[in-house]
Amino acid sequence: MTDQEIVQGLIDRNNTITQYFFFEKCQPLFRSIMRLVFSYKVDYNEFVNELYQELLDDDAYKLRQFDYRSTFLQWLKVVAIRYFIRKRNDVIEDVSKEILYNERTDEPDESENKIMARMDVERLLGLIDNKRYVYVLQKLMIEGVPPESLAKNMDITPANLYNIKKRAILALTHIVLNDIKSYVKR
């Protein structure tokens, strides 16, 4: 299904397209946004309802603003993050005040750029087939674990760790170069 078909289906309130798009195609993206934007449990259906209503308000004004210079998912990610950051305390009722993700360390007012960057890093690392590469990149580059400590923890020599890191960065570079095409259609 093309972006044009999806956008038109959403504007037309086509149940089949809407159901497929929001509850199958976008579910990983939306769950990631929910985890990063909210510090409490958010019902997926409520999240989708709020976003869909925002997209359809004023005769689907927001949807009609999509100009096909990027993929629809990339555009929707930006729209959703901006909308929910702006409305995070007003939109989705927080009855429990229970923190769903204990590992959350970011501050409540984290900027949308940081959230989008973290989502992009998670997505790109998820595209690396070799999970050992992902582990090494996360520990060294993101968490800042000292190389000697990581090498000891992995029961390898520091020289071997640097070789793994070099191959991991090369793999990530190839993924990023191939991924650029999905951000901007030519």
OpenMM code with the backbone's topology and positions (N, CA, C; nanometers):
from openmm import Vec3, app, unit

residues = "MET THR ASP GLN GLU ILE VAL GLN GLY LEU ILE ASP ARG ASN ASN THR ILE THR GLN TYR PHE PHE PHE GLU LYS CYS GLN PRO LEU PHE ARG SER ILE MET ARG LEU VAL PHE SER TYR LYS VAL ASP TYR ASN GLU PHE VAL ASN GLU LEU TYR GLN GLU LEU LEU ASP ASP ASP ALA TYR LYS LEU ARG GLN PHE ASP TYR ARG SER THR PHE LEU GLN TRP LEU LYS VAL VAL ALA ILE ARG TYR PHE ILE ARG LYS ARG ASN ASP VAL ILE GLU ASP VAL SER LYS GLU ILE LEU TYR ASN GLU ARG THR ASP GLU PRO ASP GLU SER GLU ASN LYS ILE MET ALA ARG MET ASP VAL GLU ARG LEU LEU GLY LEU ILE ASP ASN LYS ARG TYR VAL TYR VAL LEU GLN LYS LEU MET ILE GLU GLY VAL PRO PRO GLU SER LEU ALA LYS ASN MET ASP ILE THR PRO ALA ASN LEU TYR ASN ILE LYS LYS ARG ALA ILE LEU ALA LEU THR HIS ILE VAL LEU ASN ASP ILE LYS SER TYR VAL LYS ARG".split()
positions = [
    Vec3(0.0842, -0.1168, 0.0000),
    Vec3(0.0000, 0.0000, 0.0000),
    Vec3(0.0894, 0.1242, 0.0000),
    Vec3(0.0641, 0.2165, -0.0880),
    Vec3(0.1467, 0.3369, -0.0998),
    Vec3(0.1070, 0.4399, 0.0053),
    Vec3(0.1955, 0.5367, 0.0255),
    Vec3(0.1642, 0.6456, 0.1186),
    Vec3(0.0393, 0.7207, 0.0756),
    Vec3(0.0237, 0.7422, -0.0551),
    Vec3(-0.0945, 0.8129, -0.1048),
    Vec3(-0.2225, 0.7368, -0.0702),
    Vec3(-0.2200, 0.6051, -0.0867),
    Vec3(-0.3382, 0.5236, -0.0549),
    Vec3(-0.3690, 0.5264, 0.0945),
    Vec3(-0.2644, 0.5228, 0.1750),
    Vec3(-0.2851, 0.5266, 0.3203),
    Vec3(-0.3435, 0.6603, 0.3620),
    Vec3(-0.2841, 0.7694, 0.3151),
    Vec3(-0.3327, 0.9027, 0.3523),
    Vec3(-0.4769, 0.9211, 0.3074),
    Vec3(-0.5081, 0.8845, 0.1832),
    Vec3(-0.6442, 0.8999, 0.1340),
    Vec3(-0.7414, 0.8102, 0.2121),
    Vec3(-0.6975, 0.6888, 0.2456),
    Vec3(-0.7815, 0.5983, 0.3247),
    Vec3(-0.8106, 0.6540, 0.4622),
    Vec3(-0.7112, 0.7173, 0.5243),
    Vec3(-0.7336, 0.7782, 0.6558),
    Vec3(-0.8278, 0.8974, 0.6452),
    Vec3(-0.8091, 0.9786, 0.5426),
    Vec3(-0.8975, 1.0939, 0.5220),
    Vec3(-1.0404, 1.0462, 0.4981),
    Vec3(-1.0550, 0.9396, 0.4182),
    Vec3(-1.1877, 0.8859, 0.3867),
    Vec3(-1.2462, 0.8023, 0.4998),
    Vec3(-1.1695, 0.7833, 0.6062),
    Vec3(-1.2102, 0.7018, 0.7213),
    Vec3(-1.2415, 0.5582, 0.6808),
    Vec3(-1.1591, 0.5062, 0.5912),
    Vec3(-1.1716, 0.3679, 0.5461),
    Vec3(-1.1307, 0.2765, 0.6615),
    Vec3(-1.2254, 0.1960, 0.7112),
    Vec3(-1.2007, 0.1130, 0.8294),
    Vec3(-1.0884, 0.0129, 0.8084),
    Vec3(-1.0809, -0.0478, 0.6923),
    Vec3(-0.9783, -0.1495, 0.6662),
    Vec3(-0.8395, -0.0861, 0.6686),
    Vec3(-0.8229, 0.0244, 0.6005),
    Vec3(-0.6931, 0.0933, 0.5959),
    Vec3(-0.6572, 0.1485, 0.7337),
    Vec3(-0.7538, 0.2084, 0.8004),
    Vec3(-0.7292, 0.2661, 0.9324),
    Vec3(-0.6864, 0.1582, 1.0309),
    Vec3(-0.7585, 0.0476, 1.0329),
    Vec3(-0.7262, -0.0629, 1.1236),
    Vec3(-0.5864, -0.1174, 1.0945),
    Vec3(-0.5585, -0.1432, 0.9678),
    Vec3(-0.4275, -0.1961, 0.9291),
    Vec3(-0.3163, -0.0985, 0.9678),
    Vec3(-0.3343, 0.0274, 0.9317),
    Vec3(-0.2288, 0.1251, 0.9517),
    Vec3(-0.1981, 0.1478, 1.0998),
    Vec3(-0.3003, 0.1767, 1.1786),
    Vec3(-0.2776, 0.2106, 1.3184),
    Vec3(-0.2491, 0.0900, 1.4076),
    Vec3(-0.3096, -0.0243, 1.3774),
    Vec3(-0.2988, -0.1371, 1.4690),
    Vec3(-0.2045, -0.2470, 1.4214),
    Vec3(-0.1500, -0.2355, 1.3018),
    Vec3(-0.0500, -0.3313, 1.2558),
    Vec3(0.0784, -0.2591, 1.2164),
    Vec3(0.0700, -0.1755, 1.1158),
    Vec3(0.1897, -0.1124, 1.0608),
    Vec3(0.2579, -0.0173, 1.1596),
    Vec3(0.1812, 0.0626, 1.2315),
    Vec3(0.2391, 0.1659, 1.3179),
    Vec3(0.2586, 0.1236, 1.4627),
    Vec3(0.2136, 0.0061, 1.4982),
    Vec3(0.2179, -0.0306, 1.6399),
    Vec3(0.3586, -0.0233, 1.7008),
    Vec3(0.4634, -0.0752, 1.6368),
    Vec3(0.5964, -0.0616, 1.6977),
    Vec3(0.6394, 0.0853, 1.7136),
    Vec3(0.6122, 0.1664, 1.6136),
    Vec3(0.6459, 0.3086, 1.6206),
    Vec3(0.5711, 0.3764, 1.7350),
    Vec3(0.4412, 0.3543, 1.7433),
    Vec3(0.3608, 0.4203, 1.8460),
    Vec3(0.3977, 0.3723, 1.9862),
    Vec3(0.4254, 0.2446, 2.0007),
    Vec3(0.4645, 0.1943, 2.1340),
    Vec3(0.5983, 0.2564, 2.1764),
    Vec3(0.6865, 0.2772, 2.0825),
    Vec3(0.8132, 0.3423, 2.1124),
    Vec3(0.7905, 0.4877, 2.1537),
    Vec3(0.7039, 0.5571, 2.0837),
    Vec3(0.6711, 0.6954, 2.1190),
    Vec3(0.6083, 0.7001, 2.2577),
    Vec3(0.5165, 0.6078, 2.2854),
    Vec3(0.4511, 0.6039, 2.4166),
    Vec3(0.5548, 0.5852, 2.5272),
    Vec3(0.6487, 0.4949, 2.5058),
    Vec3(0.7500, 0.4650, 2.6062),
    Vec3(0.8399, 0.5862, 2.6300),
    Vec3(0.8707, 0.6593, 2.5246),
    Vec3(0.9643, 0.7704, 2.5376),
    Vec3(0.9000, 0.9007, 2.5837),
    Vec3(0.7739, 0.9215, 2.5502),
    Vec3(0.7096, 1.0486, 2.5833),
    Vec3(0.6422, 1.0446, 2.7200),
    Vec3(0.5806, 0.9325, 2.7547),
    Vec3(0.5030, 0.9256, 2.8780),
    Vec3(0.5791, 0.8515, 2.9870),
    Vec3(0.5653, 0.9001, 3.1092),
    Vec3(0.6297, 0.8343, 3.2234),
    Vec3(0.5312, 0.7444, 3.2969),
    Vec3(0.4150, 0.7229, 3.2401),
    Vec3(0.3127, 0.6387, 3.3005),
    Vec3(0.2473, 0.5535, 3.1928),
    Vec3(0.1735, 0.4536, 3.2365),
    Vec3(0.1097, 0.3605, 3.1436),
    Vec3(0.0033, 0.4333, 3.0613),
    Vec3(0.0097, 0.4126, 2.9303),
    Vec3(-0.0848, 0.4738, 2.8375),
    Vec3(-0.1519, 0.3628, 2.7581),
    Vec3(-0.2831, 0.3680, 2.7495),
    Vec3(-0.3576, 0.2694, 2.6725),
    Vec3(-0.3341, 0.2934, 2.5236),
    Vec3(-0.2966, 0.1884, 2.4508),
    Vec3(-0.2652, 0.2021, 2.3086),
    Vec3(-0.3845, 0.2554, 2.2297),
    Vec3(-0.5032, 0.2028, 2.2565),
    Vec3(-0.6224, 0.2477, 2.1839),
    Vec3(-0.6506, 0.3953, 2.2081),
    Vec3(-0.6309, 0.4401, 2.3319),
    Vec3(-0.6518, 0.5809, 2.3641),
    Vec3(-0.5495, 0.6681, 2.2906),
    Vec3(-0.4264, 0.6226, 2.2858),
    Vec3(-0.3202, 0.6933, 2.2143),
    Vec3(-0.3588, 0.7094, 2.0672),
    Vec3(-0.3989, 0.5981, 2.0042),
    Vec3(-0.4361, 0.6010, 1.8626),
    Vec3(-0.5573, 0.6918, 1.8407),
    Vec3(-0.6574, 0.6815, 1.9273),
    Vec3(-0.7771, 0.7650, 1.9128),
    Vec3(-0.7425, 0.9138, 1.9189),
    Vec3(-0.6576, 0.9503, 2.0154),
    Vec3(-0.6180, 1.0907, 2.0281),
    Vec3(-0.5442, 1.1397, 1.9032),
    Vec3(-0.4506, 1.0579, 1.8558),
    Vec3(-0.3727, 1.0964, 1.7384),
    Vec3(-0.4601, 1.1037, 1.6134),
    Vec3(-0.5458, 1.0047, 1.5946),
    Vec3(-0.6325, 1.0026, 1.4768),
    Vec3(-0.7272, 1.1232, 1.4772),
    Vec3(-0.7779, 1.1559, 1.5950),
    Vec3(-0.8652, 1.2731, 1.6049),
    Vec3(-0.7892, 1.4001, 1.5678),
    Vec3(-0.6661, 1.4099, 1.6140),
    Vec3(-0.5833, 1.5265, 1.5794),
    Vec3(-0.5596, 1.5339, 1.4290),
    Vec3(-0.5355, 1.4197, 1.3668),
    Vec3(-0.5113, 1.4172, 1.2226),
    Vec3(-0.6365, 1.4532, 1.1423),
    Vec3(-0.7550, 1.4196, 1.1947),
    Vec3(-0.8800, 1.4425, 1.1209),
    Vec3(-0.9470, 1.5756, 1.1516),
    Vec3(-0.9057, 1.6435, 1.2579),
    Vec3(-0.9660, 1.7726, 1.2916),
    Vec3(-0.9564, 1.8704, 1.1750),
    Vec3(-1.0536, 1.9596, 1.1678),
    Vec3(-1.0581, 2.0626, 1.0630),
    Vec3(-1.0492, 2.0021, 0.9235),
    Vec3(-1.1374, 1.9055, 0.8979),
    Vec3(-1.1445, 1.8385, 0.7677),
    Vec3(-1.0090, 1.7776, 0.7289),
    Vec3(-0.9486, 1.7079, 0.8243),
    Vec3(-0.8215, 1.6367, 0.8042),
    Vec3(-0.7094, 1.7322, 0.7605),
    Vec3(-0.7082, 1.8492, 0.8195),
    Vec3(-0.6101, 1.9509, 0.7832),
    Vec3(-0.4663, 1.8984, 0.7923),
    Vec3(-0.4334, 1.8337, 0.9053),
    Vec3(-0.2961, 1.7842, 0.9230),
    Vec3(-0.2596, 1.6813, 0.8160),
    Vec3(-0.3489, 1.5869, 0.7905),
    Vec3(-0.3209, 1.4851, 0.6885),
    Vec3(-0.3029, 1.5485, 0.5508),
    Vec3(-0.3808, 1.6496, 0.5231),
    Vec3(-0.3712, 1.7147, 0.3924),
    Vec3(-0.2429, 1.7976, 0.3795),
    Vec3(-0.1769, 1.8246, 0.4929),
    Vec3(-0.0504, 1.8990, 0.4901),
    Vec3(0.0683, 1.8107, 0.4521),
    Vec3(0.0503, 1.6798, 0.4588),
    Vec3(0.1597, 1.5892, 0.4227),
    Vec3(0.1904, 1.6085, 0.2745),
    Vec3(0.3182, 1.6395, 0.2436),
    Vec3(0.3537, 1.6768, 0.1065),
    Vec3(0.4398, 1.5726, 0.0342),
    Vec3(0.4553, 1.4537, 0.0910),
    Vec3(0.5244, 1.3415, 0.0254),
    Vec3(0.6731, 1.3670, -0.0003),
    Vec3(0.7342, 1.4570, 0.0750),
    Vec3(0.8790, 1.4769, 0.0622),
    Vec3(0.9561, 1.3771, 0.1469),
    Vec3(0.8884, 1.3107, 0.2376),
    Vec3(0.9478, 1.2037, 0.3185),
    Vec3(0.8465, 1.0901, 0.3194),
    Vec3(0.8795, 0.9821, 0.3890),
    Vec3(0.7804, 0.8758, 0.4000),
    Vec3(0.6710, 0.9226, 0.4957),
    Vec3(0.5541, 0.8664, 0.4809),
    Vec3(0.4428, 0.9039, 0.5674),
    Vec3(0.4731, 0.8656, 0.7124),
    Vec3(0.5376, 0.7516, 0.7342),
    Vec3(0.5707, 0.7113, 0.8713),
    Vec3(0.6673, 0.8093, 0.9366),
    Vec3(0.7657, 0.8568, 0.8624),
    Vec3(0.8603, 0.9530, 0.9180),
    Vec3(0.7880, 1.0830, 0.9534),
    Vec3(0.7018, 1.1276, 0.8667),
    Vec3(0.6244, 1.2496, 0.8919),
    Vec3(0.5340, 1.2300, 1.0129),
    Vec3(0.4670, 1.1162, 1.0199),
    Vec3(0.3744, 1.0886, 1.1289),
    Vec3(0.4481, 1.0785, 1.2622),
    Vec3(0.5679, 1.0246, 1.2603),
    Vec3(0.6477, 1.0158, 1.3827),
    Vec3(0.6711, 1.1556, 1.4396),
    Vec3(0.7101, 1.2483, 1.3555),
    Vec3(0.7353, 1.3852, 1.4005),
    Vec3(0.6069, 1.4494, 1.4512),
    Vec3(0.4982, 1.4339, 1.3766),
    Vec3(0.3697, 1.4918, 1.4167),
    Vec3(0.3254, 1.4346, 1.5508),
    Vec3(0.3345, 1.3030, 1.5672),
    Vec3(0.2889, 1.2378, 1.6908),
    Vec3(0.3732, 1.2815, 1.8103),
    Vec3(0.5043, 1.2836, 1.7934),
    Vec3(0.5903, 1.3237, 1.9052),
    Vec3(0.5608, 1.4673, 1.9460),
    Vec3(0.5504, 1.5561, 1.8500),
    Vec3(0.5222, 1.6966, 1.8830),
    Vec3(0.3868, 1.7106, 1.9520),
    Vec3(0.2873, 1.6413, 1.8994),
    Vec3(0.1531, 1.6505, 1.9570),
    Vec3(0.1518, 1.5992, 2.1012),
    Vec3(0.2093, 1.4822, 2.1244),
    Vec3(0.2013, 1.4228, 2.2572),
    Vec3(0.2950, 1.4885, 2.3578),
    Vec3(0.4044, 1.5463, 2.3139),
    Vec3(0.4876, 1.6232, 2.4072),
    Vec3(0.4107, 1.7472, 2.4515),
    Vec3(0.3460, 1.8132, 2.3577),
    Vec3(0.2697, 1.9338, 2.3882),
    Vec3(0.1512, 1.9025, 2.4795),
    Vec3(0.0908, 1.7871, 2.4597),
    Vec3(-0.0323, 1.7534, 2.5313),
    Vec3(-0.0149, 1.6437, 2.6357),
    Vec3(0.1075, 1.6035, 2.6656),
    Vec3(0.1280, 1.4838, 2.7484),
    Vec3(0.0607, 1.4901, 2.8851),
    Vec3(0.0401, 1.6078, 2.9408),
    Vec3(-0.0243, 1.6176, 3.0722),
    Vec3(-0.1750, 1.6390, 3.0624),
    Vec3(-0.2263, 1.6625, 2.9419),
    Vec3(-0.3682, 1.6916, 2.9258),
    Vec3(-0.4442, 1.5862, 2.8480),
    Vec3(-0.3774, 1.5150, 2.7609),
    Vec3(-0.4470, 1.4317, 2.6645),
    Vec3(-0.4916, 1.2983, 2.7204),
    Vec3(-0.3983, 1.2203, 2.7658),
    Vec3(-0.4295, 1.0843, 2.8069),
    Vec3(-0.4314, 1.0806, 2.9589),
    Vec3(-0.5441, 1.0410, 3.0126),
    Vec3(-0.5626, 1.0428, 3.1563),
    Vec3(-0.4630, 0.9511, 3.2259),
    Vec3(-0.4015, 1.0030, 3.3287),
    Vec3(-0.3049, 0.9270, 3.4084),
    Vec3(-0.3683, 0.8978, 3.5432),
    Vec3(-0.4475, 0.7920, 3.5473),
    Vec3(-0.5199, 0.7577, 3.6686),
    Vec3(-0.4268, 0.6947, 3.7715),
    Vec3(-0.3397, 0.6063, 3.7279),
    Vec3(-0.2610, 0.5258, 3.8211),
    Vec3(-0.1386, 0.5974, 3.8758),
    Vec3(-0.0811, 0.6868, 3.8025),
    Vec3(0.0457, 0.7511, 3.8363),
    Vec3(0.1565, 0.6473, 3.8532),
    Vec3(0.1318, 0.5276, 3.8033),
    Vec3(0.2289, 0.4194, 3.8124),
    Vec3(0.3283, 0.4331, 3.6984),
    Vec3(0.4561, 0.4221, 3.7292),
    Vec3(0.5579, 0.4288, 3.6255),
    Vec3(0.5671, 0.2918, 3.5604),
    Vec3(0.5474, 0.2881, 3.4298),
    Vec3(0.5478, 0.1619, 3.3589),
    Vec3(0.6891, 0.1146, 3.3297),
    Vec3(0.7776, 0.2067, 3.3019),
    Vec3(0.9128, 0.1707, 3.2626),
    Vec3(1.0100, 0.2194, 3.3683),
    Vec3(1.0543, 0.1311, 3.4552),
    Vec3(1.1439, 0.1688, 3.5638),
    Vec3(1.2802, 0.2149, 3.5148),
    Vec3(1.3210, 0.1683, 3.3965),
    Vec3(1.4513, 0.2057, 3.3477),
    Vec3(1.4549, 0.3469, 3.2922),
    Vec3(1.3440, 0.4145, 3.2868),
    Vec3(1.3366, 0.5494, 3.2313),
    Vec3(1.4215, 0.6445, 3.3145),
    Vec3(1.5168, 0.7104, 3.2498),
    Vec3(1.6057, 0.8006, 3.3217),
    Vec3(1.5981, 0.9433, 3.2682),
    Vec3(1.5255, 0.9628, 3.1610),
    Vec3(1.5190, 1.0979, 3.1055),
    Vec3(1.4259, 1.1839, 3.1902),
    Vec3(1.4425, 1.3119, 3.1775),
    Vec3(1.3607, 1.4050, 3.2526),
    Vec3(1.2265, 1.4205, 3.1832),
    Vec3(1.1212, 1.4551, 3.2592),
    Vec3(0.9876, 1.4637, 3.1997),
    Vec3(0.9770, 1.5626, 3.0838),
    Vec3(1.0549, 1.6664, 3.0853),
    Vec3(1.0446, 1.7670, 2.9811),
    Vec3(1.1509, 1.7485, 2.8731),
    Vec3(1.1860, 1.6247, 2.8458),
    Vec3(1.2862, 1.5953, 2.7449),
    Vec3(1.2402, 1.6517, 2.6096),
    Vec3(1.3315, 1.7096, 2.5366),
    Vec3(1.2952, 1.7724, 2.4106),
    Vec3(1.2590, 1.6680, 2.3054),
    Vec3(1.1777, 1.7105, 2.2107),
    Vec3(1.1366, 1.6189, 2.1047),
    Vec3(1.2551, 1.5755, 2.0199),
    Vec3(1.3560, 1.6609, 2.0056),
    Vec3(1.4748, 1.6221, 1.9286),
    Vec3(1.5482, 1.5067, 1.9955),
    Vec3(1.5601, 1.5104, 2.1280),
    Vec3(1.6259, 1.4012, 2.1990),
    Vec3(1.5447, 1.2731, 2.1850),
    Vec3(1.4150, 1.2844, 2.1963),
    Vec3(1.3292, 1.1657, 2.1851),
    Vec3(1.3400, 1.1063, 2.0455),
    Vec3(1.3326, 1.1902, 1.9435),
    Vec3(1.3417, 1.1401, 1.8063),
    Vec3(1.4799, 1.0811, 1.7798),
    Vec3(1.5846, 1.1436, 1.8330),
    Vec3(1.7194, 1.0909, 1.8135),
    Vec3(1.7329, 0.9540, 1.8796),
    Vec3(1.6805, 0.9397, 2.0012),
    Vec3(1.6887, 0.8113, 2.0696),
    Vec3(1.6111, 0.7041, 1.9928),
    Vec3(1.4947, 0.7393, 1.9405),
    Vec3(1.4161, 0.6438, 1.8625),
    Vec3(1.4914, 0.6031, 1.7362),
    Vec3(1.5564, 0.6995, 1.6711),
    Vec3(1.6328, 0.6687, 1.5506),
    Vec3(1.7500, 0.5764, 1.5822),
    Vec3(1.8198, 0.6033, 1.6918),
    Vec3(1.9330, 0.5173, 1.7309),
    Vec3(1.8833, 0.3761, 1.7601),
    Vec3(1.7730, 0.3638, 1.8365),
    Vec3(1.7171, 0.2315, 1.8664),
    Vec3(1.6795, 0.1578, 1.7381),
    Vec3(1.6180, 0.2294, 1.6463),
    Vec3(1.5749, 0.1676, 1.5209),
    Vec3(1.6949, 0.1216, 1.4387),
    Vec3(1.7959, 0.2076, 1.4272),
    Vec3(1.9142, 0.1719, 1.3488),
    Vec3(1.9915, 0.0563, 1.4112),
    Vec3(2.0055, 0.0581, 1.5429),
    Vec3(2.0733, -0.0534, 1.6084),
    Vec3(1.9937, -0.1828, 1.5906),
    Vec3(1.8620, -0.1701, 1.5877),
    Vec3(1.7780, -0.2874, 1.5671),
    Vec3(1.7935, -0.3486, 1.4288),
    Vec3(1.8466, -0.2727, 1.3349),
    Vec3(1.8679, -0.3225, 1.1988),
    Vec3(1.9992, -0.3999, 1.1839),
    Vec3(2.0855, -0.3925, 1.2845),
    Vec3(2.2115, -0.4663, 1.2797),
    Vec3(2.1817, -0.6122, 1.3143),
    Vec3(2.2214, -0.7029, 1.2249),
    Vec3(2.1937, -0.8453, 1.2450),
    Vec3(2.2735, -0.9049, 1.3608),
    Vec3(2.3985, -0.8661, 1.3746),
    Vec3(2.4857, -0.9232, 1.4759),
    Vec3(2.4581, -0.8553, 1.6108),
    Vec3(2.3942, -0.9275, 1.7012),
    Vec3(2.3564, -0.8701, 1.8310),
    Vec3(2.4767, -0.8394, 1.9197),
    Vec3(2.5894, -0.9063, 1.8949),
    Vec3(2.7110, -0.8749, 1.9689),
    Vec3(2.7602, -0.7352, 1.9320),
    Vec3(2.7482, -0.7000, 1.8055),
    Vec3(2.7843, -0.5652, 1.7618),
    Vec3(2.6967, -0.4614, 1.8329),
    Vec3(2.5680, -0.4891, 1.8367),
    Vec3(2.4737, -0.3971, 1.9016),
    Vec3(2.5115, -0.3800, 2.0485),
    Vec3(2.5393, -0.4916, 2.1149),
    Vec3(2.5754, -0.4879, 2.2567),
    Vec3(2.7000, -0.4017, 2.2785),
    Vec3(2.8019, -0.4217, 2.1967),
    Vec3(2.9269, -0.3459, 2.2112),
    Vec3(2.9024, -0.1969, 2.1863),
    Vec3(2.8264, -0.1634, 2.0824),
    Vec3(2.7984, -0.0222, 2.0544),
    Vec3(2.7191, 0.0424, 2.1679),
    Vec3(2.6194, -0.0270, 2.2181),
    Vec3(2.5394, 0.0281, 2.3280),
    Vec3(2.6250, 0.0518, 2.4516),
    Vec3(2.7054, -0.0462, 2.4862),
    Vec3(2.7864, -0.0341, 2.6076),
    Vec3(2.8941, 0.0735, 2.5941),
    Vec3(2.9674, 0.0728, 2.4829),
    Vec3(3.0778, 0.1670, 2.4677),
    Vec3(3.0325, 0.3076, 2.4303),
    Vec3(2.9437, 0.3167, 2.3330),
    Vec3(2.9094, 0.4478, 2.2756),
    Vec3(2.7939, 0.5172, 2.3484),
    Vec3(2.6968, 0.4404, 2.3935),
    Vec3(2.5786, 0.5014, 2.4537),
    Vec3(2.5898, 0.5071, 2.6056),
    Vec3(2.6270, 0.3945, 2.6655),
    Vec3(2.6340, 0.3889, 2.8118),
    Vec3(2.7678, 0.4362, 2.8666),
    Vec3(2.8703, 0.4424, 2.7811),
    Vec3(3.0009, 0.4920, 2.8238),
    Vec3(3.0773, 0.3973, 2.9149),
    Vec3(3.0555, 0.2682, 2.9011),
    Vec3(3.1291, 0.1690, 2.9798),
    Vec3(3.2756, 0.1712, 2.9353),
    Vec3(3.3694, 0.1729, 3.0291),
    Vec3(3.5118, 0.1719, 2.9914),
    Vec3(3.5462, 0.0442, 2.9135),
    Vec3(3.6245, 0.0554, 2.8071),
    Vec3(3.6567, -0.0608, 2.7236),
    Vec3(3.7180, -0.1771, 2.8022),
    Vec3(3.8075, -0.1457, 2.8948),
    Vec3(3.8708, -0.2521, 2.9728),
    Vec3(3.7673, -0.3301, 3.0530),
    Vec3(3.6763, -0.2588, 3.1126),
    Vec3(3.5705, -0.3219, 3.1922),
    Vec3(3.4801, -0.4085, 3.1046),
    Vec3(3.4427, -0.3566, 2.9878),
    Vec3(3.3567, -0.4320, 2.8973),
    Vec3(3.4280, -0.5564, 2.8454),
    Vec3(3.5559, -0.5419, 2.8102),
    Vec3(3.6323, -0.6566, 2.7616),
    Vec3(3.6378, -0.7649, 2.8684),
    Vec3(3.6606, -0.7251, 2.9916),
    Vec3(3.6653, -0.8211, 3.1020),
    Vec3(3.5295, -0.8881, 3.1199),
    Vec3(3.4234, -0.8090, 3.1152),
    Vec3(3.2869, -0.8604, 3.1302),
    Vec3(3.2521, -0.9598, 3.0189),
    Vec3(3.3002, -0.9329, 2.8979),
    Vec3(3.2718, -1.0198, 2.7837),
    Vec3(3.3717, -1.1351, 2.7736),
    Vec3(3.4716, -1.1350, 2.8616),
    Vec3(3.5759, -1.2390, 2.8642),
    Vec3(3.6537, -1.2438, 2.7317),
    Vec3(3.6916, -1.1230, 2.6854),
    Vec3(3.7729, -1.1106, 2.5647),
    Vec3(3.8841, -1.0093, 2.5929),
    Vec3(3.9817, -1.0016, 2.5038),
    Vec3(4.0894, -0.9048, 2.5218),
    Vec3(4.0429, -0.7675, 2.4735),
    Vec3(4.1029, -0.6599, 2.5265),
    Vec3(4.0683, -0.5265, 2.4768),
    Vec3(4.0926, -0.5115, 2.3262),
    Vec3(4.1967, -0.5761, 2.2751),
    Vec3(4.2238, -0.5693, 2.1301),
    Vec3(4.1088, -0.6314, 2.0512),
    Vec3(4.0575, -0.7434, 2.0992),
    Vec3(3.9432, -0.8079, 2.0338),
    Vec3(3.8202, -0.7185, 2.0414),
    Vec3(3.8016, -0.6528, 2.1562),
    Vec3(3.6874, -0.5618, 2.1726),
    Vec3(3.6944, -0.4486, 2.0700),
    Vec3(3.8129, -0.3925, 2.0502),
    Vec3(3.8272, -0.2844, 1.9523),
    Vec3(3.7996, -0.3334, 1.8103),
    Vec3(3.8377, -0.4565, 1.7806),
    Vec3(3.8060, -0.5134, 1.6486),
    Vec3(3.6553, -0.5299, 1.6308),
    Vec3(3.5889, -0.5765, 1.7362),
    Vec3(3.4426, -0.5907, 1.7299),
    Vec3(3.3776, -0.4540, 1.7116),
    Vec3(3.4271, -0.3555, 1.7866),
    Vec3(3.3728, -0.2198, 1.7755),
    Vec3(3.3912, -0.1655, 1.6340),
    Vec3(3.5082, -0.1879, 1.5762),
    Vec3(3.5365, -0.1396, 1.4403),
    Vec3(3.4398, -0.2027, 1.3400),
    Vec3(3.4189, -0.3345, 1.3504),
    Vec3(3.3255, -0.4023, 1.2601),
    Vec3(3.1810, -0.3566, 1.2841),
    Vec3(3.1471, -0.3305, 1.4102),
    Vec3(3.0122, -0.2853, 1.4438),
    Vec3(2.9853, -0.1472, 1.3836),
    Vec3(3.0829, -0.0583, 1.3937),
    Vec3(3.0673, 0.0762, 1.3365),
    Vec3(3.0566, 0.0685, 1.1846),
    Vec3(3.1343, -0.0198, 1.1243),
    Vec3(3.1258, -0.0389, 0.9791),
    Vec3(2.9869, -0.0899, 0.9398),
    Vec3(2.9339, -0.1868, 1.0146),
    Vec3(2.7995, -0.2394, 0.9862),
    Vec3(2.6940, -0.1296, 1.0023),
    Vec3(2.7071, -0.0503, 1.1080),
    Vec3(2.6122, 0.0585, 1.1316),
    Vec3(2.6213, 0.1636, 1.0218),
    Vec3(2.7419, 0.1924, 0.9761),
    Vec3(2.7611, 0.2896, 0.8680),
    Vec3(2.6893, 0.2453, 0.7413),
    Vec3(2.7010, 0.1175, 0.7062),
    Vec3(2.6320, 0.0651, 0.5883),
    Vec3(2.4805, 0.0766, 0.6037),
    Vec3(2.4306, 0.0467, 0.7212),
    Vec3(2.2863, 0.0562, 0.7464),
    Vec3(2.2393, 0.2004, 0.7341),
    Vec3(2.3135, 0.2929, 0.7916),
    Vec3(2.2747, 0.4339, 0.7858),
    Vec3(2.2756, 0.4842, 0.6415),
    Vec3(2.3777, 0.4485, 0.5666),
    Vec3(2.3843, 0.4930, 0.4273),
    Vec3(2.2677, 0.4378, 0.3459),
    Vec3(2.2307, 0.3129, 0.3703),
    Vec3(2.1151, 0.2549, 0.3003),
    Vec3(1.9838, 0.3130, 0.3508),
    Vec3(1.9802, 0.3520, 0.4761),
    Vec3(1.8575, 0.4040, 0.5373),
    Vec3(1.8247, 0.5461, 0.4929),
    Vec3(1.9249, 0.6179, 0.4479),
    Vec3(1.9032, 0.7572, 0.4062),
    Vec3(1.7930, 0.7646, 0.3005),
    Vec3(1.7864, 0.6652, 0.2150),
    Vec3(1.6857, 0.6635, 0.1076),
    Vec3(1.5436, 0.6654, 0.1614),
    Vec3(1.5221, 0.6090, 0.2799),
    Vec3(1.3865, 0.6039, 0.3341),
    Vec3(1.3424, 0.7374, 0.3948),
    Vec3(1.4353, 0.8269, 0.4222),
    Vec3(1.3988, 0.9550, 0.4809),
    Vec3(1.3481, 1.0531, 0.3758),
    Vec3(1.4090, 1.0523, 0.2619),
    Vec3(1.3690, 1.1472, 0.1585),
    Vec3(1.3507, 1.0708, 0.0281),
    Vec3(1.2315, 1.0766, -0.0250),
    Vec3(1.2077, 1.0123, -0.1542),
    Vec3(1.2672, 1.1005, -0.2625),
    Vec3(1.3243, 1.0355, -0.3603),
    Vec3(1.3861, 1.1125, -0.4694),
    Vec3(1.2928, 1.1228, -0.5852),
] * unit.nanometer
topology = app.Topology()
chain = topology.addChain("A")
for resn in residues:
    res = topology.addResidue(resn, chain)
    for name in ("N", "CA", "C"):
        topology.addAtom(name, app.Element.getBySymbol(name[0]), res)
